[in-house]
Amino acid sequence: MQDRLKKGKERLDNAIEALVLLCEPVEPPKGELEHIHYFCGNTEIPSDLEECEPQRVAFYKATVALIRAYANIADELDRAGYSASAIARIKKQLDYYLDIREIVRKASGEQLDLKPYEADMRHLIDTYIEADEPRKISAFENMGLLELIQKTASPMPLPRNWAA
């Protein structure tokens, strides 16, 4: 049987390494724009987006792998063998790659922004969905659940074969 923390540490280290290697070809200074160019190409040209799609998909999958690996041992990083500085570095890397993923998603148009539709949806809900006034379905309106059970419960008969 393998040690869960040892296996978790190995997965986390592998996930970080995979993302570092995946982002290695990004041009210096490796800012937002450089990541967009590497993972999306020229966002104005659809063929560039298509050509860069395998890189984006690999980046998305690697980011999800990092999130899962981190979540599996997040509360036990110190017990897994990480120092305080290593834990801080890992958290910083996790935040960095999550931010880059969102930037790439927005630039490639693969993230749906629902804000422009919010007012229209509210209008549709207000126009087409309505609720009737509430109506009484029982005479127990001012009675609590325990009080109701107490008043309606009858003594339960004991089974025949139960010895008292």
Secondary structure, DSSP 8 states (H G I E B T S, - for coil): ---HHHHHHHHHHHHHHHHHHHHTTS-TT--HHHHHHHHHS-TT-HHHHHHTHHHHHHHHHHHHHHHHHHHHHGGGTTTTT--HHHHHHHHHHHHHHHHHHHHHHHHHT-S---HHHHHHHHHHHHHH----------S-TT--HHHHHHHH-------TT---
